[in-house]
Amino acid sequence: MAQGQTDTTQQVSTAGGEKQTLSLVWKRFRRNKLAVVGLFIVSVVVLLAVFAPWISPHDPTEPYEGKVMVSPGTDGFILGTDTIGRDLLSRIIYGSRVSLQVGVIAVGIGVVVGVALGLVAGYYGGIWDTLIMRLVDIFLGFPVILLAIAIMAVLGPSLYNVMIALGAVGWTTYARLVRGDSLSIREQEFVEAGRAIGLRDNQLLVRYFLPNLLAPIIVVATFGMASAILAEASLSFLGLGIQPPTPSWGSILADGRSFIRRAPHICIFPGLAIMFTILGFNFLGDGLRDALDPKQDR
């Protein structure tokens, strides 16, 4: 009976400590006004992407006869139309779905591959550390966008290939981060205590390493979302990303570049969408970095 009461008390204490930690993180986060702005921008983009079918005033792939390159606010088209008469606002709203989808999947691939390899390199060291870090050096020897273009040239342009290409070039950041922090964590006393009570390697990694690595991974993944969205827009602008008629911010820019003097709105609005979305994720990442830093308590 006493043992059961003790376990219950420990669970309540742990839950209370987690609530206090979350409250402290949120308090730090709110102090950063730009971080709050970033959270608002990201939330708006996510809502637009989720509710695009209900928010969009027109079909993003349907051209309207006689409405080619209509100016913003004319004939019911809030942001005007593109080079073949499609509603620009609807295409930008649906383009947010593509950008977020590519960002989430590409970052997810990078996190899974990078964290796994970083843990192996940092925990086991030796030959594994040497091999993995040399592989990271090889990938870092090429500019990210050029390496992504090379992969897309091999795989061919499509939505799924863009995700694979960006994930394949983005894992190195997480591998280096996790490897460096793992080298420090494996020397801590609680890890030695875990070994002493007979915990296996996989148990040590899940119980002690991953919880201590979660905060920096979240911060880097937030910045990675901004990088992935920009890279996807760049690939689509070059014709190596999302293919028509699927709307993408980069492809909308590519369509309008030849008519920038006659219809500048075709380039201005998707460009603003890219700019504000990337700023939002960068502001959010800065805020999370400061809020999750234990040194902020001092």
Backbone bond lengths (Angstrom), bond angles and torsions (degrees), N, CA, C in turn:
res aa  C-N    CA-C-N  psi(-1)  N-CA   C-N-CA  omega(-1)  CA-C   N-CA-C  phi
1 M - - - 1.463 - - 1.521 110.55 -
2 A 1.337 115.95 -44.74 1.462 120.98 179.88 1.513 110.83 -64.02
3 Q 1.353 115.38 -39.22 1.465 119.37 179.51 1.528 110.62 -63.36
4 G 1.346 116.99 -41.13 1.453 120.95 178.59 1.512 111.95 -63.22
5 Q 1.349 116.28 -41.30 1.453 119.86 177.67 1.520 111.40 -63.74
6 T 1.328 116.56 -38.58 1.468 120.99 179.03 1.517 111.37 -63.77
7 D 1.360 116.63 -43.70 1.466 120.94 179.08 1.526 110.77 -62.32
8 T 1.340 114.98 -42.74 1.463 118.66 179.90 1.519 110.84 -63.56
9 T 1.326 116.20 -42.48 1.465 120.34 179.00 1.513 111.29 -61.81
10 Q 1.344 117.51 -40.60 1.454 121.47 178.87 1.524 111.25 -65.06
11 Q 1.347 117.37 -40.15 1.456 120.71 178.67 1.525 111.40 -63.99
12 V 1.348 116.39 -43.88 1.457 120.25 178.38 1.511 110.84 -63.02
13 S 1.347 116.21 -41.65 1.464 120.42 179.08 1.516 111.72 -63.08
14 T 1.347 116.57 -41.44 1.468 120.52 178.96 1.519 111.09 -64.83
15 A 1.342 116.35 -43.60 1.460 120.04 178.90 1.526 110.91 -62.22
16 G 1.340 115.82 -41.44 1.460 119.34 178.55 1.515 111.94 -64.22
17 G 1.342 116.52 -38.94 1.462 119.79 178.36 1.513 111.89 -65.65
18 E 1.335 117.52 -38.19 1.461 120.74 178.44 1.520 110.80 -65.62
19 K 1.339 116.77 -40.44 1.464 119.75 178.82 1.521 110.70 -63.79
20 Q 1.347 116.64 -40.69 1.463 119.81 178.36 1.515 111.15 -64.43
21 T 1.344 116.64 -38.99 1.458 120.50 179.66 1.526 110.83 -64.90
22 L 1.335 117.02 -45.99 1.457 120.59 178.43 1.518 111.16 -62.34
23 S 1.324 116.49 -39.74 1.460 120.06 178.51 1.517 111.16 -63.64
24 L 1.328 117.09 -39.49 1.454 121.24 179.26 1.528 111.09 -68.15
25 V 1.331 116.62 -40.53 1.461 120.33 178.25 1.531 110.45 -63.19
26 W 1.327 116.64 -43.99 1.466 120.19 179.47 1.529 110.83 -65.03
27 K 1.338 117.48 -36.23 1.462 120.95 178.69 1.527 110.43 -65.04
28 R 1.337 116.75 -42.97 1.468 120.10 177.32 1.526 110.12 -64.10
29 F 1.333 115.88 -41.69 1.464 120.53 -176.57 1.526 110.58 -62.43
30 R 1.322 117.75 -42.19 1.462 121.46 -176.81 1.520 112.57 -66.74
31 R 1.329 117.20 -22.59 1.466 119.69 178.89 1.519 111.38 -66.36
32 N 1.331 116.31 -27.64 1.461 121.43 -178.63 1.530 108.79 -89.42
33 K 1.329 115.97 103.02 1.460 120.19 -175.66 1.529 111.85 -63.88
34 L 1.334 117.12 -38.51 1.459 119.58 178.57 1.527 111.24 -64.39
35 A 1.335 116.57 -34.55 1.463 119.67 177.61 1.525 110.98 -64.41
36 V 1.320 116.78 -39.48 1.465 120.68 177.35 1.526 110.32 -64.91
37 V 1.342 115.90 -40.90 1.466 119.76 175.90 1.529 110.46 -61.08
38 G 1.336 116.02 -43.28 1.462 120.17 178.37 1.514 112.26 -61.74
39 L 1.333 116.88 -41.57 1.464 120.64 177.49 1.524 110.80 -62.25
40 F 1.331 116.62 -39.41 1.461 120.61 178.89 1.530 110.41 -64.63
41 I 1.334 117.51 -45.42 1.468 120.69 -178.83 1.522 110.48 -62.53
42 V 1.339 116.19 -46.65 1.462 120.27 -179.33 1.535 110.26 -62.60
43 S 1.319 117.03 -39.83 1.467 120.75 179.22 1.526 111.04 -62.88
44 V 1.342 116.08 -41.49 1.472 119.82 178.87 1.527 110.27 -63.42
45 V 1.330 117.08 -44.36 1.464 120.58 -179.74 1.526 110.81 -62.77
46 V 1.336 116.44 -42.09 1.467 120.20 178.70 1.527 110.74 -63.28
47 L 1.324 117.14 -43.07 1.464 120.42 179.19 1.529 111.20 -64.11
48 L 1.321 117.08 -41.19 1.462 120.00 177.25 1.525 111.07 -61.18
49 A 1.342 115.58 -41.40 1.462 119.38 -178.81 1.529 111.46 -67.49
50 V 1.319 116.73 -41.92 1.467 120.66 -176.95 1.527 111.23 -69.65
51 F 1.326 116.48 -41.98 1.469 120.50 -174.34 1.523 112.20 -103.76
52 A 1.323 117.59 23.47 1.466 121.57 -178.35 1.529 113.35 -54.40
53 P 1.341 120.21 -43.81 1.475 118.92 -178.84 1.529 113.77 -62.00
54 W 1.327 117.65 -26.34 1.455 121.04 -178.09 1.538 112.16 -95.29
55 I 1.331 116.80 -23.98 1.464 120.55 -177.11 1.524 111.48 -88.30
56 S 1.323 116.58 -37.49 1.468 120.41 -174.50 1.524 110.70 -62.91
57 P 1.333 117.14 128.76 1.477 119.85 -178.83 1.520 114.12 -74.79
58 H 1.346 117.46 -20.87 1.462 120.74 -177.38 1.529 109.57 -139.84
59 D 1.317 115.39 169.12 1.457 121.58 173.36 1.531 108.23 -71.99
60 P 1.341 118.34 123.96 1.466 119.93 -175.08 1.526 114.20 -69.72
61 T 1.328 118.55 -14.48 1.466 120.52 -178.36 1.529 113.28 -108.71
62 E 1.327 116.92 -1.36 1.468 119.82 -176.76 1.525 111.41 -95.02
63 P 1.329 118.68 118.13 1.471 120.65 176.31 1.531 110.84 -80.76
64 Y 1.321 115.54 144.27 1.464 121.29 179.33 1.531 108.90 -105.18
65 E 1.312 114.98 124.19 1.458 120.67 -176.32 1.538 110.64 -63.38
66 G 1.316 115.74 132.51 1.450 121.11 178.99 1.510 114.47 76.75
67 K 1.347 117.85 9.84 1.468 121.37 -178.67 1.531 111.34 -118.90
68 V 1.298 117.13 33.95 1.464 121.22 -177.41 1.521 109.82 -74.62
69 M 1.332 116.15 127.54 1.468 124.35 176.62 1.524 112.45 51.77
70 V 1.338 114.68 45.83 1.469 120.67 176.50 1.520 108.92 -71.19
71 S 1.303 117.85 140.93 1.463 122.73 -179.15 1.529 110.83 -68.63
72 P 1.328 117.68 154.43 1.471 120.74 178.52 1.525 111.88 -57.47
73 G 1.343 115.00 137.88 1.453 121.10 178.34 1.514 114.79 83.44
74 T 1.318 118.46 4.95 1.467 122.14 -178.36 1.524 110.51 -101.61
75 D 1.334 116.28 135.31 1.470 122.72 175.15 1.522 113.14 55.84
76 G 1.329 116.99 33.07 1.461 120.37 176.85 1.516 114.78 82.93
77 F 1.316 118.12 3.86 1.471 121.03 177.73 1.528 107.77 -97.71
78 I 1.331 116.27 105.49 1.471 121.44 -171.83 1.520 111.85 -60.95
79 L 1.327 117.41 -44.05 1.466 121.54 179.42 1.524 112.00 -106.33
80 G 1.315 117.76 11.75 1.454 121.06 -179.63 1.517 111.93 84.16
81 T 1.323 115.76 -168.37 1.464 121.89 179.81 1.518 109.90 -124.43
82 D 1.347 115.47 167.68 1.467 119.93 -177.43 1.531 110.14 -94.63
83 T 1.321 115.38 -160.76 1.472 120.89 -170.82 1.523 114.06 -70.71
84 I 1.342 118.01 -15.37 1.465 119.27 177.74 1.525 111.72 -122.53
85 G 1.345 116.96 14.10 1.449 120.53 173.61 1.512 116.12 91.82
86 R 1.323 118.96 20.15 1.461 121.24 177.04 1.535 109.85 -91.62
87 D 1.330 115.72 147.22 1.464 120.86 -177.64 1.522 110.03 -66.45
88 L 1.329 116.39 122.59 1.462 121.06 -174.77 1.527 112.00 -71.84
89 L 1.328 117.04 -38.21 1.468 119.97 179.32 1.524 110.82 -61.36
90 S 1.313 116.98 -45.09 1.469 120.48 -179.99 1.525 110.97 -63.43
91 R 1.318 117.07 -38.95 1.462 120.18 179.91 1.528 111.45 -68.11
92 I 1.321 117.12 -37.07 1.464 119.90 177.86 1.525 110.40 -68.49
93 I 1.332 117.34 -40.62 1.466 120.27 178.70 1.525 110.52 -62.80
94 Y 1.321 117.32 -46.22 1.466 120.04 178.58 1.528 110.97 -69.62
95 G 1.336 117.13 -28.75 1.457 119.67 176.48 1.519 112.59 -63.86
96 S 1.340 116.75 -28.28 1.466 119.64 177.12 1.525 111.12 -64.21
97 R 1.326 117.63 -31.80 1.470 120.79 177.88 1.525 110.33 -64.88
98 V 1.326 115.57 -43.30 1.465 120.26 179.57 1.522 110.52 -63.92
99 S 1.332 116.35 -46.14 1.462 120.07 -177.38 1.521 111.87 -62.29
100 L 1.333 116.85 -45.92 1.463 119.86 -179.95 1.523 111.42 -67.77
101 Q 1.317 116.93 -39.46 1.458 119.91 179.03 1.523 111.13 -61.91
102 V 1.326 116.03 -46.92 1.464 119.71 177.96 1.517 110.60 -62.77
103 G 1.345 116.59 -42.97 1.458 119.54 -179.15 1.512 112.58 -61.65
104 V 1.331 116.95 -47.29 1.471 120.95 -177.51 1.526 111.17 -64.32
105 I 1.336 117.49 -47.45 1.464 120.51 -177.10 1.533 110.78 -68.33
106 A 1.332 116.96 -43.52 1.466 119.95 -179.52 1.524 110.80 -63.51
107 V 1.335 117.01 -44.76 1.464 120.30 178.19 1.527 110.33 -65.58
108 G 1.335 116.58 -38.60 1.465 119.45 178.08 1.517 112.16 -60.96
109 I 1.328 116.88 -43.66 1.469 120.27 177.39 1.523 110.04 -62.68
110 G 1.325 116.39 -44.95 1.462 119.87 -179.98 1.513 112.27 -62.29
111 V 1.336 117.34 -41.03 1.462 120.88 -179.38 1.524 110.90 -65.59
112 V 1.332 116.95 -47.63 1.470 120.17 -177.73 1.528 111.14 -61.12
113 V 1.332 116.03 -50.37 1.468 119.66 -178.09 1.523 110.91 -68.40
114 G 1.333 116.68 -46.75 1.458 120.40 -176.30 1.518 113.04 -65.93
115 V 1.336 117.83 -43.30 1.467 120.69 -179.76 1.523 110.54 -65.88
116 A 1.339 116.89 -42.57 1.468 119.76 179.84 1.533 111.42 -61.32
117 L 1.328 117.22 -48.78 1.453 120.35 -179.48 1.518 111.60 -68.95
118 G 1.331 117.37 -36.57 1.459 120.27 178.36 1.522 112.21 -65.07
119 L 1.336 116.65 -39.33 1.462 119.87 177.10 1.521 111.71 -64.49
120 V 1.327 115.75 -43.23 1.469 119.12 178.79 1.523 110.50 -61.54
121 A 1.342 116.45 -45.10 1.467 120.06 -178.63 1.519 111.97 -66.14
122 G 1.335 116.83 -43.02 1.449 119.84 -176.21 1.512 113.86 -77.44
123 Y 1.333 118.03 -33.94 1.459 120.54 -176.14 1.524 111.94 -82.68
124 Y 1.334 116.31 -46.12 1.458 118.99 -175.55 1.529 112.17 -88.26
125 G 1.337 117.22 -32.29 1.456 120.14 179.11 1.524 112.07 63.57
126 G 1.326 116.66 -153.79 1.454 121.93 176.22 1.514 113.62 60.21
127 I 1.319 116.34 -136.12 1.459 122.31 -176.40 1.527 111.27 -65.55
128 W 1.351 116.75 -34.12 1.463 119.83 178.94 1.528 110.76 -64.06
129 D 1.305 115.56 -43.20 1.464 120.09 178.67 1.524 110.84 -62.05
130 T 1.302 116.71 -43.84 1.470 121.25 -179.29 1.521 111.13 -63.32
131 L 1.328 117.27 -48.33 1.463 120.91 -177.62 1.535 111.87 -63.29
132 I 1.322 115.94 -46.36 1.468 119.67 -177.18 1.519 111.17 -67.02
133 M 1.323 117.42 -42.25 1.466 119.75 -179.29 1.527 111.78 -69.43
134 R 1.330 118.09 -32.16 1.468 118.81 175.74 1.528 110.24 -69.38
135 L 1.332 116.43 -35.22 1.463 119.70 175.95 1.533 110.20 -64.64
136 V 1.320 116.42 -40.27 1.467 120.66 176.18 1.524 110.06 -61.47
137 D 1.315 117.58 -43.27 1.469 120.86 179.27 1.527 111.67 -61.00
138 I 1.325 116.55 -37.73 1.467 119.83 179.08 1.519 110.15 -63.93
139 F 1.336 116.87 -45.73 1.468 120.10 -179.89 1.520 110.89 -65.41
140 L 1.333 116.77 -37.82 1.461 119.84 -178.84 1.527 112.20 -74.18
141 G 1.322 116.89 -11.46 1.454 120.23 178.26 1.517 113.37 -74.04
142 F 1.332 117.33 -10.32 1.463 121.91 179.42 1.527 109.29 -115.28
143 P 1.325 118.67 141.13 1.474 120.43 172.65 1.523 110.11 -58.39
144 V 1.325 116.38 139.62 1.463 121.86 -173.42 1.529 111.38 -57.77
145 I 1.327 116.48 -47.58 1.461 119.23 -174.99 1.526 111.09 -67.84
146 L 1.352 117.49 -35.76 1.464 119.62 178.37 1.525 110.97 -68.54
147 L 1.326 116.73 -38.62 1.461 120.02 177.60 1.525 110.34 -66.09
148 A 1.337 117.16 -39.23 1.461 120.34 177.34 1.528 111.07 -64.96
149 I 1.333 116.66 -40.01 1.467 120.61 177.60 1.523 110.43 -62.63
150 A 1.337 116.89 -41.40 1.462 120.60 179.49 1.524 111.19 -63.16
151 I 1.336 116.94 -42.14 1.459 120.68 179.16 1.529 110.72 -65.89
152 M 1.351 116.35 -41.23 1.458 120.24 178.79 1.522 111.53 -65.75
153 A 1.337 116.73 -34.30 1.458 119.71 177.98 1.519 111.19 -64.33
154 V 1.330 116.40 -32.09 1.466 120.76 178.87 1.526 111.36 -79.68
155 L 1.342 116.51 -45.97 1.462 120.91 -175.54 1.523 112.96 -78.46
156 G 1.347 116.64 -30.27 1.461 120.13 -176.03 1.513 110.64 98.15
157 P 1.338 117.36 151.63 1.460 120.89 -177.63 1.528 113.07 -74.34
158 S 1.329 115.85 124.03 1.464 122.33 173.91 1.520 107.93 -170.32
159 L 1.337 116.35 165.03 1.456 121.15 -178.38 1.523 111.28 -62.20
160 Y 1.331 117.26 -46.26 1.459 120.38 -176.28 1.529 111.48 -69.72
161 N 1.318 116.80 -34.80 1.459 119.07 178.49 1.525 111.69 -69.01
162 V 1.340 117.00 -31.54 1.462 119.94 174.85 1.531 110.18 -63.17
163 M 1.319 116.76 -43.85 1.468 120.51 178.48 1.521 111.25 -60.63
164 I 1.336 115.71 -45.47 1.468 120.15 -179.19 1.526 110.68 -64.02
165 A 1.333 116.71 -44.38 1.460 120.79 -177.76 1.529 111.15 -63.14
166 L 1.335 117.36 -45.68 1.463 120.00 -178.68 1.526 111.40 -69.98
167 G 1.331 116.90 -35.15 1.458 119.24 175.44 1.517 112.13 -66.92
168 A 1.338 116.24 -35.24 1.461 120.87 -178.75 1.517 112.72 -69.45
169 V 1.341 117.00 -27.33 1.465 119.04 -179.80 1.522 112.23 -98.11
170 G 1.352 117.87 -8.63 1.460 119.80 -175.55 1.511 115.36 -100.01
171 W 1.329 118.67 -5.74 1.455 120.24 -174.91 1.523 113.38 -72.98
172 T 1.335 117.29 -21.64 1.464 120.50 -174.47 1.527 112.21 -63.01
173 T 1.324 117.51 -35.67 1.472 120.96 -179.60 1.522 110.72 -61.75
174 Y 1.330 116.56 -44.13 1.464 120.59 -178.76 1.529 110.87 -71.60
175 A 1.322 117.03 -35.35 1.458 120.19 179.17 1.528 110.90 -63.35
176 R 1.321 117.30 -45.38 1.466 120.43 179.98 1.523 111.24 -66.38
177 L 1.327 117.16 -41.26 1.459 120.80 179.51 1.518 111.56 -62.91
178 V 1.333 116.34 -50.92 1.463 120.90 -177.10 1.520 110.84 -66.63
179 R 1.314 117.08 -39.67 1.464 119.69 179.06 1.529 111.56 -61.19
180 G 1.337 117.09 -45.04 1.453 120.52 -179.57 1.519 112.77 -63.95
181 D 1.342 117.02 -44.44 1.461 119.74 179.90 1.525 111.58 -70.69
182 S 1.334 116.87 -32.87 1.475 119.76 179.94 1.526 111.26 -66.49
183 L 1.309 117.19 -34.66 1.467 120.06 177.38 1.520 111.17 -59.57
184 S 1.331 115.76 -35.89 1.467 119.73 178.44 1.523 111.80 -77.84
185 I 1.330 116.62 -41.74 1.468 120.30 -176.34 1.527 111.54 -65.50
186 R 1.331 117.88 -37.60 1.468 119.88 -174.92 1.526 112.34 -66.71
187 E 1.331 118.34 -15.18 1.462 121.75 178.44 1.520 112.69 -93.97
188 Q 1.334 117.00 -0.87 1.467 120.12 -178.34 1.524 110.91 -74.84
189 E 1.322 114.38 156.22 1.466 119.96 -176.06 1.524 112.30 -67.12
190 F 1.334 117.65 -33.72 1.466 118.39 -177.58 1.526 111.42 -67.96
191 V 1.338 117.15 -26.86 1.461 119.96 175.54 1.524 109.75 -71.61
192 E 1.322 116.57 -42.10 1.470 120.32 176.23 1.528 110.73 -61.77
193 A 1.329 116.19 -38.34 1.465 119.27 178.07 1.523 110.56 -65.11
194 G 1.336 116.70 -38.48 1.457 120.16 177.85 1.520 111.67 -63.29
195 R 1.330 116.53 -41.75 1.465 119.55 176.61 1.532 110.61 -63.35
196 A 1.328 116.13 -37.81 1.460 120.33 -176.85 1.524 112.33 -65.37
197 I 1.334 117.23 -31.24 1.467 118.81 -179.96 1.524 112.04 -90.85
198 G 1.337 116.79 6.66 1.462 120.63 172.56 1.508 116.75 92.22
199 L 1.328 118.82 18.04 1.460 120.33 177.86 1.525 110.45 -70.73
200 R 1.334 115.79 139.28 1.459 120.61 178.23 1.529 110.17 -78.45
201 D 1.334 114.96 169.54 1.466 119.85 -176.50 1.524 112.08 -59.23
202 N 1.349 115.81 -45.67 1.465 117.97 -179.09 1.518 112.10 -64.29
203 Q 1.337 117.97 -33.50 1.458 121.31 176.86 1.521 111.12 -68.22
204 L 1.313 116.27 -40.38 1.468 119.71 177.77 1.526 110.83 -63.34
205 L 1.329 116.78 -42.81 1.463 120.15 -177.98 1.522 111.38 -64.93
206 V 1.338 116.21 -41.20 1.467 119.77 -178.04 1.525 111.42 -75.26
207 R 1.326 117.31 -39.44 1.467 120.90 -173.11 1.523 113.16 -82.69
208 Y 1.328 117.06 -35.48 1.463 119.88 -172.42 1.528 113.91 -113.67
209 F 1.323 117.33 -38.21 1.464 119.49 -174.09 1.536 111.84 -80.20
210 L 1.324 117.33 -55.39 1.463 120.39 -174.83 1.534 113.62 -58.48
211 P 1.355 120.04 -43.57 1.475 118.11 177.87 1.527 113.13 -59.73
212 N 1.324 117.87 -35.82 1.463 120.96 -179.88 1.523 112.57 -77.92
213 L 1.337 116.67 -17.05 1.461 120.82 179.77 1.519 112.56 -97.32
214 L 1.326 117.54 -8.30 1.461 120.98 -171.91 1.526 112.51 -63.12
215 A 1.331 117.61 -44.42 1.466 120.96 -176.38 1.535 112.32 -61.57
216 P 1.333 119.52 -52.77 1.470 118.00 178.72 1.519 113.77 -64.22
217 I 1.333 117.99 -31.36 1.468 120.23 178.07 1.527 109.87 -65.43
218 I 1.336 117.52 -42.20 1.468 121.24 179.28 1.518 110.65 -61.26
219 V 1.329 116.51 -43.06 1.465 120.39 -179.27 1.524 110.90 -63.70
220 V 1.324 116.72 -48.46 1.469 120.63 -178.90 1.529 110.46 -65.63
221 A 1.330 117.66 -36.53 1.469 120.54 178.66 1.529 111.22 -64.96
222 T 1.335 117.38 -34.04 1.463 120.30 177.98 1.527 110.49 -64.52
223 F 1.332 116.35 -45.98 1.463 119.44 175.59 1.533 110.40 -65.09
224 G 1.334 116.44 -34.00 1.460 120.01 178.99 1.512 112.59 -64.21
225 M 1.334 117.41 -31.51 1.465 120.53 176.52 1.525 110.24 -61.45
226 A 1.332 116.72 -44.48 1.463 120.27 179.34 1.523 110.66 -62.54
227 S 1.324 116.90 -42.62 1.466 120.52 -179.97 1.521 111.21 -65.22
228 A 1.336 117.13 -40.87 1.463 120.77 -179.26 1.526 111.15 -66.70
229 I 1.332 117.86 -39.96 1.467 120.71 178.94 1.521 110.40 -64.22
230 L 1.336 116.51 -42.76 1.463 119.89 178.56 1.525 111.03 -65.89
231 A 1.328 117.45 -40.81 1.466 120.72 179.62 1.526 111.01 -65.63
232 E 1.340 116.93 -40.28 1.475 119.74 178.24 1.521 110.74 -63.06
233 A 1.337 116.41 -42.70 1.462 119.88 178.34 1.528 110.79 -62.75
234 S 1.323 116.65 -38.39 1.470 120.51 179.08 1.521 111.39 -65.63
235 L 1.338 116.57 -44.13 1.463 120.01 179.66 1.529 111.03 -65.91
236 S 1.326 117.13 -41.06 1.464 119.92 178.33 1.520 111.10 -66.68
237 F 1.320 117.25 -36.14 1.463 121.20 177.57 1.530 110.53 -62.28
238 L 1.339 116.32 -36.20 1.461 121.17 179.94 1.529 112.71 -82.64
239 G 1.339 117.24 -4.50 1.455 120.49 -179.56 1.510 114.38 87.02
240 L 1.340 117.20 9.95 1.463 121.25 -178.60 1.520 112.55 -104.39
241 G 1.320 116.84 1.45 1.455 119.82 -176.94 1.512 112.67 -108.09
242 I 1.333 115.87 -127.32 1.454 121.45 -178.36 1.522 109.76 -66.26
243 Q 1.318 116.33 132.30 1.459 120.76 -176.34 1.523 111.80 -96.60
244 P 1.356 117.38 147.37 1.470 121.69 177.04 1.527 110.48 -58.45
245 P 1.331 117.62 151.35 1.474 126.96 5.38 1.521 114.55 -90.31
246 T 1.340 118.41 7.57 1.462 120.34 179.48 1.526 110.06 -60.25
247 P 1.323 118.77 126.00 1.466 120.09 -176.63 1.524 111.72 -74.85
248 S 1.306 115.38 134.22 1.456 122.98 175.41 1.518 107.91 -142.89
249 W 1.323 116.66 142.33 1.462 119.45 -177.74 1.528 111.66 -58.50
250 G 1.313 117.14 -39.34 1.454 119.88 179.39 1.515 112.87 -66.98
251 S 1.320 117.54 -41.37 1.468 120.24 179.71 1.522 111.54 -70.27
252 I 1.346 118.13 -32.17 1.461 120.50 175.82 1.524 109.75 -64.18
253 L 1.324 116.87 -42.11 1.464 120.99 175.92 1.519 111.06 -60.88
254 A 1.323 116.97 -42.24 1.460 120.85 -179.00 1.530 111.06 -64.26
255 D 1.337 116.69 -38.03 1.464 120.19 179.41 1.530 111.99 -66.15
256 G 1.326 115.86 -34.85 1.454 118.96 -174.25 1.512 116.05 -91.89
257 R 1.337 118.03 -6.42 1.471 119.02 -174.68 1.529 112.12 -66.34
258 S 1.317 117.91 -30.72 1.472 119.87 -179.91 1.526 112.61 -76.18
259 F 1.333 117.01 -13.31 1.468 121.14 -177.39 1.531 110.50 -120.86
260 I 1.339 116.60 27.51 1.459 119.60 -172.91 1.525 112.26 -65.92
261 R 1.339 117.82 -27.43 1.462 119.78 177.57 1.526 111.68 -79.05
262 R 1.321 115.93 -38.49 1.460 120.64 -177.70 1.521 112.04 -79.28
263 A 1.340 117.38 -40.36 1.469 121.75 -177.76 1.526 109.30 -137.72
264 P 1.328 117.49 73.68 1.481 119.90 -176.17 1.524 113.30 -64.67
265 H 1.337 117.92 -20.62 1.459 119.71 -177.64 1.524 112.18 -63.91
266 I 1.324 118.23 -23.84 1.467 120.74 -179.20 1.523 110.64 -66.47
267 C 1.316 117.29 -30.91 1.461 121.70 177.97 1.524 112.73 -93.67
268 I 1.328 116.57 -32.79 1.464 120.27 -174.15 1.523 111.63 -66.34
269 F 1.321 118.11 -48.13 1.468 120.22 -172.70 1.531 113.42 -70.25
270 P 1.334 120.20 -45.60 1.471 117.21 175.02 1.523 112.20 -65.86
271 G 1.349 116.99 -32.01 1.462 119.37 175.77 1.516 111.75 -63.29
272 L 1.335 116.73 -40.93 1.466 120.36 176.76 1.532 111.08 -65.57
273 A 1.320 116.64 -37.91 1.467 119.99 178.54 1.526 110.73 -61.65
274 I 1.329 116.75 -44.26 1.465 120.56 177.97 1.522 110.23 -63.58
275 M 1.334 116.85 -46.09 1.461 121.06 -176.34 1.530 111.57 -61.32
276 F 1.342 116.86 -50.22 1.455 119.61 -176.58 1.529 111.86 -68.09
277 T 1.319 117.36 -35.70 1.465 119.55 178.94 1.527 111.02 -65.66
278 I 1.317 116.73 -43.92 1.466 120.26 179.13 1.524 110.55 -66.61
279 L 1.332 117.16 -41.88 1.465 120.07 175.79 1.526 110.76 -59.85
280 G 1.336 116.69 -41.85 1.451 120.36 179.82 1.515 112.37 -59.65
281 F 1.332 117.44 -46.72 1.464 120.32 179.49 1.526 111.48 -67.91
282 N 1.327 118.11 -35.75 1.463 120.24 178.22 1.529 111.38 -67.99
283 F 1.337 117.22 -43.43 1.460 120.07 176.37 1.525 110.78 -62.16
284 L 1.334 116.27 -41.82 1.465 120.67 179.13 1.526 110.76 -63.65
285 G 1.329 116.61 -41.95 1.463 119.90 178.42 1.513 112.25 -63.25
286 D 1.335 117.53 -41.04 1.462 120.61 176.93 1.524 110.87 -61.35
287 G 1.327 115.98 -43.57 1.460 119.36 -179.99 1.515 112.86 -64.93
288 L 1.331 116.83 -41.66 1.467 120.25 178.32 1.519 111.21 -65.82
289 R 1.328 116.91 -38.14 1.468 120.20 178.76 1.519 111.09 -60.71
290 D 1.332 116.94 -43.81 1.463 120.28 179.67 1.525 111.22 -72.06
291 A 1.337 117.08 -39.58 1.461 120.20 -176.54 1.521 112.58 -70.10
292 L 1.331 117.55 -32.25 1.463 120.93 -177.47 1.520 112.86 -91.85
293 D 1.334 117.39 1.58 1.464 121.32 -179.65 1.523 108.99 -83.90
294 P 1.334 118.83 115.87 1.487 120.95 -179.64 1.518 112.92 -60.46
295 K 1.341 117.77 -23.98 1.464 119.94 -178.43 1.518 111.95 -66.76
296 Q 1.348 116.93 -17.13 1.456 119.87 179.57 1.531 111.87 -67.92
297 D 1.338 117.31 -15.07 1.469 119.84 178.15 1.515 111.38 -69.89
298 R 1.320 117.32 -23.26 1.460 121.24 -173.40 1.520 111.12 -84.88
